[in-house]
Amino acid sequence: MNNVKAFNHSAFKKLFQLFKKKYYSYGEMRGTVSLKDFNMDELEEIAGFLGVSLASLTSKSSLSLKMFDEKLKSSA
């Protein structure tokens, strides 16, 4: 992904903060983060990046770092 501006949305700022905490906890990109503190606009932004429906994302209530990392790698 060449367009870093896509990650300026508040959803990604919050998500990356959670990822950072998880990374420091495990020392690697693994685990899941809760999506309970994200509003609908933020969830829509994340769902759009992941290429999943909003309903699918909200039904999980969490996001794995592995899933996000794989999507990030495939979008490059």
PDB file of N, CA, C and O in Angstrom:
ATOM      1  N   MET A   1       0.846  -1.173   0.000  1.00  0.00           N
ATOM      2  CA  MET A   1       0.000   0.000   0.000  1.00  0.00           C
ATOM      3  C   MET A   1       0.889   1.233   0.000  1.00  0.00           C
ATOM      4  O   MET A   1       1.682   1.432   0.920  1.00  0.00           O
ATOM      5  N   ASN A   2       0.761   2.033  -0.996  1.00  0.00           N
ATOM      6  CA  ASN A   2       1.593   3.212  -1.128  1.00  0.00           C
ATOM      7  C   ASN A   2       0.971   4.455  -0.496  1.00  0.00           C
ATOM      8  O   ASN A   2       1.673   5.436  -0.252  1.00  0.00           O
ATOM      9  N   ASN A   3      -0.307   4.428  -0.233  1.00  0.00           N
ATOM     10  CA  ASN A   3      -0.994   5.605   0.276  1.00  0.00           C
ATOM     11  C   ASN A   3      -1.133   5.544   1.797  1.00  0.00           C
ATOM     12  O   ASN A   3      -2.100   4.994   2.324  1.00  0.00           O
ATOM     13  N   VAL A   4      -0.167   6.109   2.477  1.00  0.00           N
ATOM     14  CA  VAL A   4      -0.170   6.099   3.941  1.00  0.00           C
ATOM     15  C   VAL A   4      -1.301   6.966   4.490  1.00  0.00           C
ATOM     16  O   VAL A   4      -1.740   6.751   5.620  1.00  0.00           O
ATOM     17  N   LYS A   5      -1.778   7.932   3.721  1.00  0.00           N
ATOM     18  CA  LYS A   5      -2.866   8.806   4.168  1.00  0.00           C
ATOM     19  C   LYS A   5      -4.128   8.010   4.493  1.00  0.00           C
ATOM     20  O   LYS A   5      -4.963   8.465   5.275  1.00  0.00           O
ATOM     21  N   ALA A   6      -4.268   6.841   3.907  1.00  0.00           N
ATOM     22  CA  ALA A   6      -5.435   6.003   4.189  1.00  0.00           C
ATOM     23  C   ALA A   6      -5.515   5.660   5.671  1.00  0.00           C
ATOM     24  O   ALA A   6      -6.602   5.391   6.183  1.00  0.00           O
ATOM     25  N   PHE A   7      -4.400   5.667   6.355  1.00  0.00           N
ATOM     26  CA  PHE A   7      -4.367   5.313   7.766  1.00  0.00           C
ATOM     27  C   PHE A   7      -4.481   6.528   8.690  1.00  0.00           C
ATOM     28  O   PHE A   7      -4.262   6.399   9.895  1.00  0.00           O
ATOM     29  N   ASN A   8      -4.814   7.693   8.158  1.00  0.00           N
ATOM     30  CA  ASN A   8      -4.994   8.887   8.985  1.00  0.00           C
ATOM     31  C   ASN A   8      -6.329   8.893   9.723  1.00  0.00           C
ATOM     32  O   ASN A   8      -6.529   9.707  10.625  1.00  0.00           O
ATOM     33  N   HIS A   9      -7.217   8.025   9.364  1.00  0.00           N
ATOM     34  CA  HIS A   9      -8.528   7.960  10.000  1.00  0.00           C
ATOM     35  C   HIS A   9      -8.365   7.568  11.472  1.00  0.00           C
ATOM     36  O   HIS A   9      -7.488   6.780  11.825  1.00  0.00           O
ATOM     37  N   SER A  10      -9.218   8.127  12.311  1.00  0.00           N
ATOM     38  CA  SER A  10      -9.136   7.851  13.759  1.00  0.00           C
ATOM     39  C   SER A  10      -9.218   6.359  14.078  1.00  0.00           C
ATOM     40  O   SER A  10      -8.668   5.904  15.081  1.00  0.00           O
ATOM     41  N   ALA A  11      -9.898   5.608  13.233  1.00  0.00           N
ATOM     42  CA  ALA A  11     -10.016   4.162  13.459  1.00  0.00           C
ATOM     43  C   ALA A  11      -8.645   3.503  13.484  1.00  0.00           C
ATOM     44  O   ALA A  11      -8.374   2.657  14.337  1.00  0.00           O
ATOM     45  N   PHE A  12      -7.788   3.885  12.558  1.00  0.00           N
ATOM     46  CA  PHE A  12      -6.471   3.252  12.482  1.00  0.00           C
ATOM     47  C   PHE A  12      -5.550   3.757  13.577  1.00  0.00           C
ATOM     48  O   PHE A  12      -4.699   3.014  14.065  1.00  0.00           O
ATOM     49  N   LYS A  13      -5.710   4.996  13.963  1.00  0.00           N
ATOM     50  CA  LYS A  13      -4.901   5.505  15.072  1.00  0.00           C
ATOM     51  C   LYS A  13      -5.202   4.719  16.337  1.00  0.00           C
ATOM     52  O   LYS A  13      -4.287   4.318  17.056  1.00  0.00           O
ATOM     53  N   LYS A  14      -6.494   4.497  16.612  1.00  0.00           N
ATOM     54  CA  LYS A  14      -6.886   3.703  17.780  1.00  0.00           C
ATOM     55  C   LYS A  14      -6.413   2.259  17.644  1.00  0.00           C
ATOM     56  O   LYS A  14      -5.886   1.670  18.587  1.00  0.00           O
ATOM     57  N   LEU A  15      -6.610   1.708  16.465  1.00  0.00           N
ATOM     58  CA  LEU A  15      -6.237   0.317  16.218  1.00  0.00           C
ATOM     59  C   LEU A  15      -4.736   0.110  16.383  1.00  0.00           C
ATOM     60  O   LEU A  15      -4.307  -0.871  16.991  1.00  0.00           O
ATOM     61  N   PHE A  16      -3.940   1.027  15.845  1.00  0.00           N
ATOM     62  CA  PHE A  16      -2.486   0.887  15.948  1.00  0.00           C
ATOM     63  C   PHE A  16      -2.001   1.029  17.384  1.00  0.00           C
ATOM     64  O   PHE A  16      -1.008   0.407  17.760  1.00  0.00           O
ATOM     65  N   GLN A  17      -2.677   1.828  18.185  1.00  0.00           N
ATOM     66  CA  GLN A  17      -2.325   1.928  19.602  1.00  0.00           C
ATOM     67  C   GLN A  17      -2.576   0.590  20.308  1.00  0.00           C
ATOM     68  O   GLN A  17      -1.769   0.147  21.125  1.00  0.00           O
ATOM     69  N   LEU A  18      -3.700  -0.043  19.982  1.00  0.00           N
ATOM     70  CA  LEU A  18      -3.996  -1.357  20.558  1.00  0.00           C
ATOM     71  C   LEU A  18      -3.001  -2.408  20.073  1.00  0.00           C
ATOM     72  O   LEU A  18      -2.557  -3.256  20.846  1.00  0.00           O
ATOM     73  N   PHE A  19      -2.657  -2.345  18.788  1.00  0.00           N
ATOM     74  CA  PHE A  19      -1.666  -3.277  18.242  1.00  0.00           C
ATOM     75  C   PHE A  19      -0.319  -3.091  18.943  1.00  0.00           C
ATOM     76  O   PHE A  19       0.366  -4.064  19.259  1.00  0.00           O
ATOM     77  N   LYS A  20       0.044  -1.857  19.178  1.00  0.00           N
ATOM     78  CA  LYS A  20       1.315  -1.551  19.835  1.00  0.00           C
ATOM     79  C   LYS A  20       1.364  -2.188  21.221  1.00  0.00           C
ATOM     80  O   LYS A  20       2.363  -2.806  21.589  1.00  0.00           O
ATOM     81  N   LYS A  21       0.293  -2.039  21.982  1.00  0.00           N
ATOM     82  CA  LYS A  21       0.231  -2.646  23.318  1.00  0.00           C
ATOM     83  C   LYS A  21       0.338  -4.164  23.233  1.00  0.00           C
ATOM     84  O   LYS A  21       1.036  -4.793  24.027  1.00  0.00           O
ATOM     85  N   LYS A  22      -0.355  -4.737  22.271  1.00  0.00           N
ATOM     86  CA  LYS A  22      -0.337  -6.191  22.102  1.00  0.00           C
ATOM     87  C   LYS A  22       1.059  -6.659  21.681  1.00  0.00           C
ATOM     88  O   LYS A  22       1.549  -7.678  22.166  1.00  0.00           O
ATOM     89  N   TYR A  23       1.688  -5.916  20.784  1.00  0.00           N
ATOM     90  CA  TYR A  23       3.038  -6.274  20.335  1.00  0.00           C
ATOM     91  C   TYR A  23       4.015  -6.250  21.509  1.00  0.00           C
ATOM     92  O   TYR A  23       4.825  -7.163  21.668  1.00  0.00           O
ATOM     93  N   TYR A  24       3.935  -5.203  22.327  1.00  0.00           N
ATOM     94  CA  TYR A  24       4.840  -5.128  23.481  1.00  0.00           C
ATOM     95  C   TYR A  24       4.544  -6.227  24.493  1.00  0.00           C
ATOM     96  O   TYR A  24       5.448  -6.691  25.187  1.00  0.00           O
ATOM     97  N   SER A  25       3.315  -6.637  24.579  1.00  0.00           N
ATOM     98  CA  SER A  25       2.930  -7.705  25.495  1.00  0.00           C
ATOM     99  C   SER A  25       3.517  -9.055  25.070  1.00  0.00           C
ATOM    100  O   SER A  25       4.045  -9.801  25.895  1.00  0.00           O
ATOM    101  N   TYR A  26       3.414  -9.357  23.769  1.00  0.00           N
ATOM    102  CA  TYR A  26       3.873 -10.650  23.249  1.00  0.00           C
ATOM    103  C   TYR A  26       5.260 -10.617  22.618  1.00  0.00           C
ATOM    104  O   TYR A  26       5.921 -11.651  22.521  1.00  0.00           O
ATOM    105  N   GLY A  27       5.701  -9.451  22.193  1.00  0.00           N
ATOM    106  CA  GLY A  27       6.982  -9.348  21.511  1.00  0.00           C
ATOM    107  C   GLY A  27       6.929  -9.737  20.049  1.00  0.00           C
ATOM    108  O   GLY A  27       7.964  -9.894  19.401  1.00  0.00           O
ATOM    109  N   GLU A  28       5.718  -9.894  19.532  1.00  0.00           N
ATOM    110  CA  GLU A  28       5.520 -10.234  18.122  1.00  0.00           C
ATOM    111  C   GLU A  28       4.082  -9.911  17.728  1.00  0.00           C
ATOM    112  O   GLU A  28       3.230  -9.655  18.579  1.00  0.00           O
ATOM    113  N   MET A  29       3.833  -9.929  16.430  1.00  0.00           N
ATOM    114  CA  MET A  29       2.492  -9.622  15.919  1.00  0.00           C
ATOM    115  C   MET A  29       1.593 -10.846  16.077  1.00  0.00           C
ATOM    116  O   MET A  29       1.507 -11.689  15.183  1.00  0.00           O
ATOM    117  N   ARG A  30       0.928 -10.928  17.226  1.00  0.00           N
ATOM    118  CA  ARG A  30      -0.031 -12.014  17.432  1.00  0.00           C
ATOM    119  C   ARG A  30      -1.067 -11.572  18.452  1.00  0.00           C
ATOM    120  O   ARG A  30      -0.905 -10.554  19.125  1.00  0.00           O
ATOM    121  N   GLY A  31      -2.115 -12.342  18.554  1.00  0.00           N
ATOM    122  CA  GLY A  31      -3.186 -12.026  19.479  1.00  0.00           C
ATOM    123  C   GLY A  31      -4.313 -11.274  18.796  1.00  0.00           C
ATOM    124  O   GLY A  31      -4.313 -11.101  17.577  1.00  0.00           O
ATOM    125  N   THR A  32      -5.267 -10.833  19.589  1.00  0.00           N
ATOM    126  CA  THR A  32      -6.409 -10.086  19.080  1.00  0.00           C
ATOM    127  C   THR A  32      -6.614  -8.831  19.913  1.00  0.00           C
ATOM    128  O   THR A  32      -6.174  -8.744  21.059  1.00  0.00           O
ATOM    129  N   VAL A  33      -7.282  -7.875  19.317  1.00  0.00           N
ATOM    130  CA  VAL A  33      -7.651  -6.654  20.032  1.00  0.00           C
ATOM    131  C   VAL A  33      -9.170  -6.505  19.955  1.00  0.00           C
ATOM    132  O   VAL A  33      -9.797  -6.876  18.962  1.00  0.00           O
ATOM    133  N   SER A  34      -9.735  -5.964  21.005  1.00  0.00           N
ATOM    134  CA  SER A  34     -11.177  -5.757  21.087  1.00  0.00           C
ATOM    135  C   SER A  34     -11.593  -4.568  20.237  1.00  0.00           C
ATOM    136  O   SER A  34     -10.882  -3.567  20.143  1.00  0.00           O
ATOM    137  N   LEU A  35     -12.749  -4.698  19.628  1.00  0.00           N
ATOM    138  CA  LEU A  35     -13.305  -3.615  18.816  1.00  0.00           C
ATOM    139  C   LEU A  35     -14.454  -2.909  19.535  1.00  0.00           C
ATOM    140  O   LEU A  35     -15.148  -2.092  18.929  1.00  0.00           O
ATOM    141  N   LYS A  36     -14.663  -3.210  20.805  1.00  0.00           N
ATOM    142  CA  LYS A  36     -15.828  -2.690  21.534  1.00  0.00           C
ATOM    143  C   LYS A  36     -15.812  -1.177  21.709  1.00  0.00           C
ATOM    144  O   LYS A  36     -16.877  -0.577  21.851  1.00  0.00           O
ATOM    145  N   ASP A  37     -14.649  -0.542  21.703  1.00  0.00           N
ATOM    146  CA  ASP A  37     -14.577   0.901  21.910  1.00  0.00           C
ATOM    147  C   ASP A  37     -14.553   1.706  20.613  1.00  0.00           C
ATOM    148  O   ASP A  37     -14.305   2.911  20.637  1.00  0.00           O
ATOM    149  N   PHE A  38     -14.806   1.054  19.491  1.00  0.00           N
ATOM    150  CA  PHE A  38     -14.826   1.727  18.199  1.00  0.00           C
ATOM    151  C   PHE A  38     -16.264   2.101  17.842  1.00  0.00           C
ATOM    152  O   PHE A  38     -17.189   1.320  18.066  1.00  0.00           O
ATOM    153  N   ASN A  39     -16.443   3.292  17.291  1.00  0.00           N
ATOM    154  CA  ASN A  39     -17.781   3.681  16.851  1.00  0.00           C
ATOM    155  C   ASN A  39     -18.049   3.116  15.452  1.00  0.00           C
ATOM    156  O   ASN A  39     -17.156   2.547  14.823  1.00  0.00           O
ATOM    157  N   MET A  40     -19.274   3.277  14.979  1.00  0.00           N
ATOM    158  CA  MET A  40     -19.665   2.689  13.688  1.00  0.00           C
ATOM    159  C   MET A  40     -18.842   3.234  12.524  1.00  0.00           C
ATOM    160  O   MET A  40     -18.479   2.481  11.620  1.00  0.00           O
ATOM    161  N   ASP A  41     -18.548   4.508  12.533  1.00  0.00           N
ATOM    162  CA  ASP A  41     -17.734   5.100  11.473  1.00  0.00           C
ATOM    163  C   ASP A  41     -16.350   4.448  11.431  1.00  0.00           C
ATOM    164  O   ASP A  41     -15.830   4.129  10.361  1.00  0.00           O
ATOM    165  N   GLU A  42     -15.778   4.261  12.594  1.00  0.00           N
ATOM    166  CA  GLU A  42     -14.447   3.643  12.668  1.00  0.00           C
ATOM    167  C   GLU A  42     -14.493   2.182  12.240  1.00  0.00           C
ATOM    168  O   GLU A  42     -13.597   1.706  11.542  1.00  0.00           O
ATOM    169  N   LEU A  43     -15.532   1.474  12.657  1.00  0.00           N
ATOM    170  CA  LEU A  43     -15.666   0.071  12.254  1.00  0.00           C
ATOM    171  C   LEU A  43     -15.862  -0.056  10.748  1.00  0.00           C
ATOM    172  O   LEU A  43     -15.331  -0.975  10.125  1.00  0.00           O
ATOM    173  N   GLU A  44     -16.617   0.858  10.168  1.00  0.00           N
ATOM    174  CA  GLU A  44     -16.804   0.850   8.710  1.00  0.00           C
ATOM    175  C   GLU A  44     -15.477   1.053   7.984  1.00  0.00           C
ATOM    176  O   GLU A  44     -15.219   0.417   6.962  1.00  0.00           O
ATOM    177  N   GLU A  45     -14.650   1.927   8.506  1.00  0.00           N
ATOM    178  CA  GLU A  45     -13.346   2.201   7.903  1.00  0.00           C
ATOM    179  C   GLU A  45     -12.462   0.948   7.955  1.00  0.00           C
ATOM    180  O   GLU A  45     -11.809   0.602   6.971  1.00  0.00           O
ATOM    181  N   ILE A  46     -12.448   0.290   9.085  1.00  0.00           N
ATOM    182  CA  ILE A  46     -11.645  -0.930   9.250  1.00  0.00           C
ATOM    183  C   ILE A  46     -12.191  -2.045   8.365  1.00  0.00           C
ATOM    184  O   ILE A  46     -11.425  -2.741   7.699  1.00  0.00           O
ATOM    185  N   ALA A  47     -13.498  -2.216   8.354  1.00  0.00           N
ATOM    186  CA  ALA A  47     -14.119  -3.249   7.517  1.00  0.00           C
ATOM    187  C   ALA A  47     -13.785  -3.012   6.047  1.00  0.00           C
ATOM    188  O   ALA A  47     -13.495  -3.956   5.313  1.00  0.00           O
ATOM    189  N   GLY A  48     -13.827  -1.756   5.622  1.00  0.00           N
ATOM    190  CA  GLY A  48     -13.496  -1.427   4.242  1.00  0.00           C
ATOM    191  C   GLY A  48     -12.069  -1.803   3.897  1.00  0.00           C
ATOM    192  O   GLY A  48     -11.811  -2.350   2.825  1.00  0.00           O
ATOM    193  N   PHE A  49     -11.141  -1.515   4.797  1.00  0.00           N
ATOM    194  CA  PHE A  49      -9.750  -1.882   4.546  1.00  0.00           C
ATOM    195  C   PHE A  49      -9.589  -3.397   4.464  1.00  0.00           C
ATOM    196  O   PHE A  49      -8.872  -3.910   3.605  1.00  0.00           O
ATOM    197  N   LEU A  50     -10.267  -4.109   5.371  1.00  0.00           N
ATOM    198  CA  LEU A  50     -10.130  -5.567   5.415  1.00  0.00           C
ATOM    199  C   LEU A  50     -10.891  -6.264   4.292  1.00  0.00           C
ATOM    200  O   LEU A  50     -10.647  -7.434   3.995  1.00  0.00           O
ATOM    201  N   GLY A  51     -11.811  -5.535   3.673  1.00  0.00           N
ATOM    202  CA  GLY A  51     -12.609  -6.143   2.604  1.00  0.00           C
ATOM    203  C   GLY A  51     -13.668  -7.090   3.137  1.00  0.00           C
ATOM    204  O   GLY A  51     -14.014  -8.078   2.489  1.00  0.00           O
ATOM    205  N   VAL A  52     -14.182  -6.783   4.323  1.00  0.00           N
ATOM    206  CA  VAL A  52     -15.256  -7.585   4.922  1.00  0.00           C
ATOM    207  C   VAL A  52     -16.444  -6.669   5.193  1.00  0.00           C
ATOM    208  O   VAL A  52     -16.304  -5.446   5.224  1.00  0.00           O
ATOM    209  N   SER A  53     -17.597  -7.265   5.387  1.00  0.00           N
ATOM    210  CA  SER A  53     -18.773  -6.457   5.682  1.00  0.00           C
ATOM    211  C   SER A  53     -18.704  -5.939   7.116  1.00  0.00           C
ATOM    212  O   SER A  53     -18.036  -6.517   7.973  1.00  0.00           O
ATOM    213  N   LEU A  54     -19.401  -4.850   7.351  1.00  0.00           N
ATOM    214  CA  LEU A  54     -19.479  -4.288   8.690  1.00  0.00           C
ATOM    215  C   LEU A  54     -20.110  -5.306   9.639  1.00  0.00           C
ATOM    216  O   LEU A  54     -19.662  -5.460  10.775  1.00  0.00           O
ATOM    217  N   ALA A  55     -21.139  -5.993   9.177  1.00  0.00           N
ATOM    218  CA  ALA A  55     -21.814  -7.005  10.008  1.00  0.00           C
ATOM    219  C   ALA A  55     -20.855  -8.121  10.406  1.00  0.00           C
ATOM    220  O   ALA A  55     -20.861  -8.584  11.547  1.00  0.00           O
ATOM    221  N   SER A  56     -20.041  -8.541   9.461  1.00  0.00           N
ATOM    222  CA  SER A  56     -19.059  -9.598   9.739  1.00  0.00           C
ATOM    223  C   SER A  56     -18.045  -9.143  10.775  1.00  0.00           C
ATOM    224  O   SER A  56     -17.706  -9.895  11.689  1.00  0.00           O
ATOM    225  N   LEU A  57     -17.564  -7.928  10.638  1.00  0.00           N
ATOM    226  CA  LEU A  57     -16.566  -7.411  11.570  1.00  0.00           C
ATOM    227  C   LEU A  57     -17.161  -7.225  12.963  1.00  0.00           C
ATOM    228  O   LEU A  57     -16.540  -7.605  13.956  1.00  0.00           O
ATOM    229  N   THR A  58     -18.343  -6.652  13.045  1.00  0.00           N
ATOM    230  CA  THR A  58     -18.942  -6.398  14.354  1.00  0.00           C
ATOM    231  C   THR A  58     -19.382  -7.683  15.049  1.00  0.00           C
ATOM    232  O   THR A  58     -19.434  -7.735  16.278  1.00  0.00           O
ATOM    233  N   SER A  59     -19.694  -8.701  14.288  1.00  0.00           N
ATOM    234  CA  SER A  59     -20.093  -9.966  14.920  1.00  0.00           C
ATOM    235  C   SER A  59     -18.917 -10.641  15.618  1.00  0.00           C
ATOM    236  O   SER A  59     -19.110 -11.419  16.552  1.00  0.00           O
ATOM    237  N   LYS A  60     -17.717 -10.346  15.172  1.00  0.00           N
ATOM    238  CA  LYS A  60     -16.523 -10.938  15.786  1.00  0.00           C
ATOM    239  C   LYS A  60     -16.138 -10.212  17.072  1.00  0.00           C
ATOM    240  O   LYS A  60     -15.626 -10.837  18.001  1.00  0.00           O
ATOM    241  N   SER A  61     -16.371  -8.940  17.137  1.00  0.00           N
ATOM    242  CA  SER A  61     -16.059  -8.057  18.268  1.00  0.00           C
ATOM    243  C   SER A  61     -14.572  -7.957  18.592  1.00  0.00           C
ATOM    244  O   SER A  61     -14.191  -7.311  19.568  1.00  0.00           O
ATOM    245  N   SER A  62     -13.730  -8.597  17.774  1.00  0.00           N
ATOM    246  CA  SER A  62     -12.283  -8.457  17.941  1.00  0.00           C
ATOM    247  C   SER A  62     -11.615  -8.637  16.585  1.00  0.00           C
ATOM    248  O   SER A  62     -12.226  -9.124  15.634  1.00  0.00           O
ATOM    249  N   LEU A  63     -10.376  -8.245  16.516  1.00  0.00           N
ATOM    250  CA  LEU A  63      -9.615  -8.341  15.276  1.00  0.00           C
ATOM    251  C   LEU A  63      -8.258  -8.934  15.586  1.00  0.00           C
ATOM    252  O   LEU A  63      -7.572  -8.484  16.504  1.00  0.00           O
ATOM    253  N   SER A  64      -7.872  -9.932  14.832  1.00  0.00           N
ATOM    254  CA  SER A  64      -6.557 -10.534  15.057  1.00  0.00           C
ATOM    255  C   SER A  64      -5.486  -9.714  14.348  1.00  0.00           C
ATOM    256  O   SER A  64      -5.687  -9.219  13.239  1.00  0.00           O
ATOM    257  N   LEU A  65      -4.363  -9.588  15.004  1.00  0.00           N
ATOM    258  CA  LEU A  65      -3.243  -8.866  14.414  1.00  0.00           C
ATOM    259  C   LEU A  65      -2.778  -9.589  13.162  1.00  0.00           C
ATOM    260  O   LEU A  65      -2.349  -8.956  12.197  1.00  0.00           O
ATOM    261  N   LYS A  66      -2.861 -10.908  13.174  1.00  0.00           N
ATOM    262  CA  LYS A  66      -2.433 -11.699  12.020  1.00  0.00           C
ATOM    263  C   LYS A  66      -3.291 -11.381  10.792  1.00  0.00           C
ATOM    264  O   LYS A  66      -2.771 -11.225   9.687  1.00  0.00           O
ATOM    265  N   MET A  67      -4.606 -11.287  10.995  1.00  0.00           N
ATOM    266  CA  MET A  67      -5.497 -10.987   9.872  1.00  0.00           C
ATOM    267  C   MET A  67      -5.184  -9.607   9.289  1.00  0.00           C
ATOM    268  O   MET A  67      -5.120  -9.442   8.071  1.00  0.00           O
ATOM    269  N   PHE A  68      -4.993  -8.631  10.157  1.00  0.00           N
ATOM    270  CA  PHE A  68      -4.685  -7.284   9.695  1.00  0.00           C
ATOM    271  C   PHE A  68      -3.344  -7.266   8.976  1.00  0.00           C
ATOM    272  O   PHE A  68      -3.211  -6.647   7.920  1.00  0.00           O
ATOM    273  N   ASP A  69      -2.362  -7.934   9.536  1.00  0.00           N
ATOM    274  CA  ASP A  69      -1.020  -7.973   8.950  1.00  0.00           C
ATOM    275  C   ASP A  69      -1.042  -8.642   7.572  1.00  0.00           C
ATOM    276  O   ASP A  69      -0.376  -8.178   6.647  1.00  0.00           O
ATOM    277  N   GLU A  70      -1.803  -9.724   7.434  1.00  0.00           N
ATOM    278  CA  GLU A  70      -1.894 -10.404   6.141  1.00  0.00           C
ATOM    279  C   GLU A  70      -2.554  -9.513   5.101  1.00  0.00           C
ATOM    280  O   GLU A  70      -2.125  -9.479   3.947  1.00  0.00           O
ATOM    281  N   LYS A  71      -3.595  -8.791   5.502  1.00  0.00           N
ATOM    282  CA  LYS A  71      -4.267  -7.884   4.559  1.00  0.00           C
ATOM    283  C   LYS A  71      -3.337  -6.737   4.165  1.00  0.00           C
ATOM    284  O   LYS A  71      -3.305  -6.316   3.008  1.00  0.00           O
ATOM    285  N   LEU A  72      -2.592  -6.245   5.134  1.00  0.00           N
ATOM    286  CA  LEU A  72      -1.647  -5.172   4.868  1.00  0.00           C
ATOM    287  C   LEU A  72      -0.585  -5.626   3.868  1.00  0.00           C
ATOM    288  O   LEU A  72      -0.254  -4.893   2.936  1.00  0.00           O
ATOM    289  N   LYS A  73      -0.058  -6.820   4.059  1.00  0.00           N
ATOM    290  CA  LYS A  73       0.966  -7.352   3.140  1.00  0.00           C
ATOM    291  C   LYS A  73       0.416  -7.566   1.742  1.00  0.00           C
ATOM    292  O   LYS A  73       1.114  -7.316   0.759  1.00  0.00           O
ATOM    293  N   SER A  74      -0.822  -8.023   1.639  1.00  0.00           N
ATOM    294  CA  SER A  74      -1.386  -8.307   0.329  1.00  0.00           C
ATOM    295  C   SER A  74      -1.815  -7.045  -0.409  1.00  0.00           C
ATOM    296  O   SER A  74      -2.048  -7.082  -1.617  1.00  0.00           O
ATOM    297  N   SER A  75      -1.921  -5.927   0.309  1.00  0.00           N
ATOM    298  CA  SER A  75      -2.326  -4.683  -0.344  1.00  0.00           C
ATOM    299  C   SER A  75      -1.134  -3.872  -0.836  1.00  0.00           C
ATOM    300  O   SER A  75      -1.307  -2.829  -1.467  1.00  0.00           O
ATOM    301  N   ALA A  76       0.049  -4.339  -0.554  1.00  0.00           N
ATOM    302  CA  ALA A  76       1.260  -3.598  -0.959  1.00  0.00           C
ATOM    303  C   ALA A  76       1.513  -3.686  -2.445  1.00  0.00           C
ATOM    304  O   ALA A  76       2.488  -3.120  -2.940  1.00  0.00           O
TER     305      ALA A  76
END
